[in-house]
Amino acid sequence: MSCSIRRANSDADFTAAFGKVEALHAEDIAAAIAYIVTNPRRVAVNEIVIRPADQP
């Protein structure tokens, strides 16, 4: 699998790459992590995918 992650240098770079898609907030990721760690031990979360609801 070949992929690369490039840090956006500015809001203009982000907009050029993703249009008007609203970026995820730190709180979005934190809520997912809280969900995982607060489940009972009988619940196994093996994978989680987090992405904006709007996609380019």
Backbone bond lengths (Angstrom), bond angles and torsions (degrees), N, CA, C in turn:
res aa  C-N    CA-C-N  psi(-1)  N-CA   C-N-CA  omega(-1)  CA-C   N-CA-C  phi
1 M - - - 1.440 - - 1.526 108.06 -
2 S 1.289 115.41 128.66 1.452 120.25 -178.78 1.521 109.00 -115.04
3 C 1.308 116.08 122.32 1.463 119.34 176.02 1.522 108.14 -150.83
4 S 1.290 115.18 160.05 1.452 119.43 176.06 1.516 108.68 -141.21
5 I 1.293 114.84 148.45 1.460 121.13 177.96 1.517 106.49 -115.90
6 R 1.310 115.02 125.84 1.452 119.98 -179.69 1.510 108.37 -117.31
7 R 1.285 117.08 128.22 1.456 121.14 178.82 1.525 108.72 -74.74
8 A 1.328 115.90 126.98 1.465 120.04 178.95 1.522 109.11 -67.46
9 N 1.326 115.75 135.19 1.462 120.13 -179.48 1.514 112.47 -84.12
10 S 1.328 116.69 -18.47 1.449 118.70 -178.14 1.514 109.99 -162.70
11 D 1.306 116.43 169.46 1.462 121.07 175.13 1.522 110.66 -60.22
12 A 1.313 116.82 -31.66 1.470 120.22 179.62 1.527 110.73 -65.84
13 D 1.335 116.87 -39.54 1.467 120.58 177.36 1.523 110.43 -62.69
14 F 1.325 116.14 -43.94 1.467 120.60 179.55 1.517 110.33 -61.94
15 T 1.323 116.60 -46.73 1.463 121.02 -179.11 1.523 110.62 -63.39
16 A 1.309 117.91 -39.03 1.462 120.62 179.18 1.521 110.74 -64.65
17 A 1.328 117.10 -37.04 1.458 120.96 -177.61 1.518 112.88 -81.08
18 F 1.320 116.97 -37.02 1.462 120.22 -170.54 1.520 114.71 -122.52
19 G 1.304 117.70 4.65 1.458 119.53 179.35 1.513 111.54 64.79
20 K 1.302 115.87 -133.69 1.464 120.86 -176.13 1.529 112.67 -98.73
21 V 1.330 118.06 18.72 1.459 121.23 179.01 1.523 108.51 -65.02
22 E 1.329 116.14 128.05 1.459 119.91 179.10 1.525 109.37 -73.41
23 A 1.306 117.17 127.79 1.461 122.20 -179.44 1.523 110.26 -68.09
24 L 1.323 115.09 150.35 1.458 119.61 174.04 1.518 109.70 -67.53
25 H 1.309 115.85 152.82 1.454 121.57 178.03 1.527 108.54 -105.39
26 A 1.307 117.00 157.85 1.464 121.28 177.72 1.526 110.80 -55.82
27 E 1.324 116.64 -35.15 1.464 121.33 179.90 1.532 111.62 -63.85
28 D 1.324 117.48 -30.43 1.463 121.12 178.01 1.529 110.17 -64.13
29 I 1.312 116.28 -44.30 1.463 120.91 179.57 1.524 109.83 -69.68
30 A 1.323 116.22 -42.37 1.464 120.37 179.65 1.528 111.51 -60.16
31 A 1.323 118.03 -39.09 1.466 121.23 179.12 1.529 110.74 -64.67
32 A 1.320 117.32 -38.49 1.466 120.88 178.22 1.529 110.63 -66.17
33 I 1.307 116.54 -42.73 1.466 120.43 178.78 1.518 110.44 -65.02
34 A 1.323 117.08 -42.50 1.467 120.54 177.95 1.526 110.83 -60.37
35 Y 1.318 117.07 -39.93 1.459 121.00 177.15 1.530 110.53 -59.39
36 I 1.317 116.65 -44.70 1.462 121.25 -177.90 1.528 111.13 -64.91
37 V 1.306 117.20 -49.06 1.470 120.14 -172.63 1.518 114.08 -79.41
38 T 1.328 118.42 -12.74 1.464 119.83 179.97 1.521 113.39 -99.36
39 N 1.333 117.51 -1.03 1.460 120.28 175.58 1.524 110.08 -73.21
40 P 1.327 116.58 153.97 1.473 118.75 174.96 1.533 110.39 -61.80
41 R 1.320 116.89 157.71 1.468 121.18 -177.84 1.526 112.19 -61.64
42 R 1.328 118.00 -20.64 1.464 120.23 179.84 1.529 111.96 -73.06
43 V 1.328 116.94 -12.98 1.460 121.92 -179.39 1.532 108.33 -97.65
44 A 1.322 115.66 123.09 1.467 120.65 178.36 1.522 108.79 -110.29
45 V 1.294 116.15 117.00 1.467 121.28 173.83 1.520 105.70 -98.65
46 N 1.329 116.12 107.59 1.456 120.88 -175.41 1.520 113.18 -89.24
47 E 1.302 116.17 -29.98 1.464 120.62 179.86 1.516 108.67 -147.05
48 I 1.305 114.27 151.81 1.459 119.50 172.43 1.532 106.71 -146.81
49 V 1.309 115.82 133.79 1.464 121.90 177.95 1.521 106.94 -116.83
50 I 1.304 114.83 125.65 1.463 120.50 -179.68 1.513 107.45 -122.02
51 R 1.316 115.55 123.50 1.460 120.07 177.67 1.524 108.29 -151.79
52 P 1.313 116.70 160.59 1.465 119.49 178.64 1.535 110.47 -61.61
53 A 1.311 115.84 146.63 1.470 120.30 177.67 1.532 110.48 -63.67
54 D 1.322 117.20 -39.83 1.464 121.54 174.76 1.517 108.07 -85.47
55 Q 1.314 116.70 133.73 1.456 120.93 -179.56 1.518 109.53 -126.51
56 P 1.354 116.67 145.41 1.467 118.48 179.03 1.520 111.78 -69.62
